Each structure stands twice: as structure tokens, then as C-alpha cells.
Amino acid sequence: MTPSQDVDAVTTPDIDMEGYGNSKVDPLDELPGEVEMSLFDHLEELRQRIFYSLIAVAVGVIGCFFAIKPIVQLLEVPAQGVKFLQLAPGEYFFVSLKVAAYSGLVLSSPFILYQVIQFVLPGLTRRERRLLGPVVLGSSVLFAAGLVFAYLLLIPAALKFFISYGADVVEQLWSIDKYFEFVLLLLFSTGLAFQIPIIQLLLGNLGIVSSEKMIAGWRYVIMGAVVLGAILTPSTDPLTQSLLAGAVLGLYFGGIGLVKLTGK
């Protein structure tokens, strides 16, 4: 037998070469329209996005400062007719600056959010982009709902408690600076607390925490909601803290239902 015949006699396993080296990638995990950019290009784009955002904030703050009187009057409504005092020269001026800054930041936040989305969008897969829309819309709606909840329920409840507590002992004359420090802090802390379902949705869809684990930790959540209510509310009355803690619990369990709807 010749050497060539020996080679032919060796049995080799059948190897299916079809598709070899062509591992299929889920289309949802692809980067649509991927464009290569250098580190310098990324930094330059980031600088431009920050610059545009700062301009938007400046325009919003200046615009709110020129319309500060109706904004201040609107925020004074929950005080139920309490008289405010200016206890130091320029106190109302600095309060106006503070209120204009917060209001301008809220008004310019959609444009800032747009700049953030445009910066991170090229690095997101199709799966992540599908999640981006509901997250952005839900976050905006929940933040606005938190502001409304604080303005209509939390702030009036806290102020009513403080007014009624010493009504027959002290006359209600408040520092305008201290009042707006109280109101602005409660408004924005409540708006941030209302972001809990969005955080849960992100954690669930990223595979970090499942809805079952969220339900299993309900005891810790109740304790955390009580602590969070005590930390975020600048007042010490139990009614305001209970309202915020109850809202946080409702948002948490609502977030669990939202995660379950996504199948996570």
C-alpha cells in the first residue's frame, strides 16, 4: 500500500463548515450607524454639549428672574396668608436669585436632557435605545408629578401643622429666606424621590435585580422609606414624613409591577 493510499484510508470526522466564523449576533445588540470617533472628538463633543447646556440654564435663570414676582407669589400660596419678613438688607433679592436659579434649572432641564441623550446615543445598542424613550419620558413625568405632589399635599400639610401648633402662643411672622429654603428643598427632594420606579426599571432590564428580589426585600424597603421620608423632609412633623414615606412605598411597589410587565 502506498503512502497516499494510507492517507486516504484514514477516516476523518465530517465537519460542517457551514456558518463557521459567522456567529450570529442579535440585531438588538448591534450599534446602528456606528461611527468611529477619537478620544479628542469625544471630548470636543462633550465640551460643546456642556456649553450649550450652560447657555440654556443661563437663559432660563435670567428669564425666570425677570418674572420672579409671580413665581414667588405662587410659592407663597401654601403659607395660607402668613406674613413674610425681610430680616436683613437684600434678603428678598437673594431669595429671588435662588428661586430664579431653581426655576431656570427646571425649565432648561428638557434641553439639558436632550444634550445628554445626543451624547450617549451613538454608544447605545438597539435594545438600549428601545428602553431610552420610556425611561426619559417616565422620568420627566414622575419628576413633575413629584413637584405637584409636594406643592399640593406635602408643603400645605407641613405648614398647617406648624401654624396650628403655636397659633395661640406666637404670631406667624416668617423669614422669607427660611421659608423658601424649606419649600424649594421639599419640592426638589420629592421630585427626586419620585424617580424610584425609573431606577427599578433600569436595574431590572440590565439584569442587576429581578422583580422577585425586589418583592423579597419589602421589609427593608419599608424601613428605608421611613428613613428617606425623615431625611428628605426638612420639617420634623410626622404627617409630612408619613406622606412622603407612603408615596415612596407606592412608587416602589408600582415600580415592581412595571418591571414585571417587562418580563424581568
C-alpha positions in Angstrom: 0.0 0.0 0.0 1.4 3.4 -1.0 1.7 6.3 1.4 -1.1 8.1 -0.5 -3.4 5.1 0.0 -2.6 5.2 3.7 -3.7 8.8 3.9 -6.9 8.0 2.0 -7.6 5.1 4.4 -7.6 7.4 7.4 -11.2 8.1 8.4 -11.8 11.8 9.3 -14.9 13.0 11.0 -17.3 15.0 9.0 -17.0 18.7 9.9 -19.8 21.0 9.0 -18.1 24.2 7.9 -21.3 26.0 7.2 -21.6 29.1 9.2 -18.1 28.7 10.7 -16.8 32.0 11.8 -20.2 33.6 11.1 -21.6 33.6 14.6 -24.9 35.3 14.6 -25.3 38.5 16.6 -28.7 39.6 17.9 -29.7 42.6 15.9 -30.9 44.3 19.1 -27.3 44.2 20.4 -25.9 45.9 17.4 -24.8 49.6 17.3 -26.8 51.2 14.4 -24.9 53.7 12.4 -21.7 53.2 14.4 -19.1 55.9 13.7 -15.6 55.7 14.9 -14.5 58.8 16.9 -11.2 59.5 18.6 -10.9 60.4 22.2 -10.3 64.0 21.2 -13.5 64.1 19.2 -15.5 62.7 22.2 -14.0 65.3 24.5 -14.8 68.1 22.0 -18.4 66.9 21.6 -18.7 66.7 25.4 -17.4 70.3 25.7 -19.9 71.6 23.2 -22.9 69.7 24.9 -21.9 71.2 28.3 -21.5 74.7 26.8 -25.0 74.5 25.1 -26.5 73.2 28.4 -24.9 76.1 30.4 -26.3 78.6 27.9 -29.8 77.1 28.3 -29.5 77.3 32.1 -28.4 80.9 31.9 -31.3 81.9 29.6 -33.7 80.0 31.9 -32.4 81.7 35.0 -32.4 85.2 33.5 -35.9 84.7 32.1 -37.2 83.5 35.5 -35.6 86.4 37.3 -37.4 88.9 35.2 -40.7 87.0 36.0 -39.8 86.4 39.6 -42.7 88.2 41.3 -45.5 85.8 40.0 -43.3 82.8 40.8 -42.7 84.0 44.4 -46.4 84.7 44.8 -47.2 81.2 43.5 -44.8 79.6 46.0 -46.3 81.7 48.9 -49.8 80.3 48.4 -49.3 77.2 50.6 -48.4 79.5 53.5 -52.1 80.3 54.0 -51.7 84.1 54.4 -48.7 84.1 56.7 -46.8 87.4 56.6 -43.1 87.3 55.5 -40.4 89.5 56.8 -37.1 90.6 55.3 -34.8 90.3 58.2 -31.6 91.6 56.5 -30.8 94.0 53.7 -31.1 92.3 50.4 -32.6 89.2 51.8 -35.5 89.2 49.2 -33.0 89.9 46.4 -31.0 86.8 47.2 -34.2 84.8 47.7 -35.2 86.0 44.2 -31.9 84.8 42.8 -32.3 81.4 44.5 -35.9 80.9 43.2 -34.8 82.0 39.7 -32.0 79.5 39.7 -34.1 76.6 40.7 -36.9 77.6 38.3 -34.5 78.2 35.4 -32.9 74.8 36.0 -36.3 73.1 35.8 -37.3 75.0 32.6 -34.0 74.2 30.9 -33.9 70.5 32.0 -35.6 69.2 28.9 -32.9 70.8 26.7 -30.1 69.5 29.0 -31.6 66.1 28.9 -31.7 66.3 25.1 -28.0 67.1 25.0 -27.2 64.2 27.3 -29.2 61.8 25.0 -27.4 63.1 21.9 -24.0 62.5 23.5 -24.7 58.9 24.7 -26.9 57.8 21.8 -24.1 56.7 19.4 -22.9 54.2 22.0 -26.2 52.6 22.7 -27.4 49.4 21.1 -30.9 49.0 19.6 -32.0 47.2 22.7 -30.8 50.1 24.9 -32.4 52.7 22.6 -35.8 51.0 22.9 -35.5 51.5 26.6 -34.3 55.1 26.4 -37.6 56.6 25.3 -39.8 55.2 28.1 -37.1 56.0 30.7 -36.8 59.6 29.6 -40.5 60.2 29.3 -41.2 58.4 32.6 -38.5 60.3 34.5 -39.8 63.6 33.3 -43.4 62.8 34.1 -42.5 61.4 37.6 -40.4 64.4 38.4 -43.2 66.8 37.5 -45.6 64.6 39.5 -43.3 64.9 42.5 -43.3 68.7 42.3 -47.1 68.7 42.1 -47.4 66.2 45.0 -45.1 68.3 47.2 -46.8 71.6 46.3 -50.4 70.4 46.8 -50.0 67.9 49.6 -46.7 67.9 51.5 -46.0 71.6 51.8 -49.6 72.5 52.9 -49.7 69.6 55.4 -46.3 70.6 56.9 -47.2 74.3 57.1 -50.6 73.7 58.5 -49.0 71.6 61.3 -46.6 74.4 62.2 -49.2 77.2 62.0 -51.7 75.4 64.2 -49.1 74.2 66.7 -48.2 77.6 68.0 -51.2 79.7 66.8 -52.3 80.7 70.3 -48.7 81.4 71.5 -46.8 83.1 68.8 -47.7 85.4 65.9 -46.9 83.9 62.5 -44.2 86.2 61.0 -41.7 84.2 59.0 -38.3 84.9 57.4 -38.8 84.8 53.6 -35.4 83.3 53.2 -36.1 80.4 55.6 -39.5 79.8 54.1 -38.2 79.4 50.5 -35.3 77.3 51.7 -37.9 75.0 53.2 -40.2 75.0 50.1 -37.5 74.6 47.5 -35.8 71.7 49.3 -39.1 69.9 49.8 -40.1 70.3 46.2 -36.8 69.0 44.7 -36.3 66.2 47.2 -39.8 64.9 46.4 -39.2 65.2 42.7 -36.0 63.1 43.1 -37.8 60.6 45.3 -40.3 60.0 42.6 -37.6 58.6 40.3 -37.6 55.3 42.2 -39.7 53.4 39.5 -37.2 54.5 36.8 -34.3 53.2 38.8 -36.1 49.9 39.3 -36.8 49.7 35.6 -33.2 50.2 34.7 -31.9 47.7 37.3 -34.4 45.1 36.1 -33.7 45.4 32.4 -30.0 45.4 33.0 -30.3 42.1 34.8 -29.0 43.5 38.1 -32.1 43.0 40.3 -35.2 40.9 39.4 -38.7 41.8 40.4 -38.7 38.7 42.7 -35.8 40.1 44.6 -37.4 43.5 44.8 -40.5 41.9 46.4 -38.4 39.7 48.8 -36.8 42.9 50.3 -40.1 44.6 51.2 -39.2 44.8 54.9 -36.1 46.7 54.2 -37.9 48.9 51.8 -40.5 49.9 54.4 -37.7 50.8 56.8 -35.8 52.7 54.1 -39.0 54.6 53.1 -39.4 55.8 56.7 -35.8 56.9 56.9 -35.9 58.5 53.5 -39.1 60.4 54.5 -37.3 61.7 57.6 -34.2 62.7 55.7 -35.8 64.4 52.7 -38.4 66.4 54.5 -36.9 69.5 56.1 -39.7 69.6 58.7 -39.9 67.3 61.7 -43.7 66.8 61.7 -44.8 63.1 61.4 -47.6 63.9 58.9 -45.2 65.2 56.2 -42.8 62.3 56.8 -45.6 59.8 56.6 -47.0 61.3 53.4 -43.6 61.1 51.7 -42.9 57.6 53.1 -46.2 56.4 51.8 -45.6 57.9 48.4 -42.2 56.2 48.2 -43.7 52.8 49.1 -46.4 53.3 46.5 -43.8 54.2 43.9 -41.6 51.2 44.8 -44.4 48.6 44.5 -45.6 50.3 41.3 -42.1 50.0 40.0 -42.1 46.3 40.8 -45.3 45.9 38.7 -43.6 47.9 35.9 -40.5 45.6 36.0 -42.8 42.5 35.9 -44.6 43.9 32.8 -41.2 43.9 31.0 -40.7 40.2 31.9 -37.8 40.7 34.3 
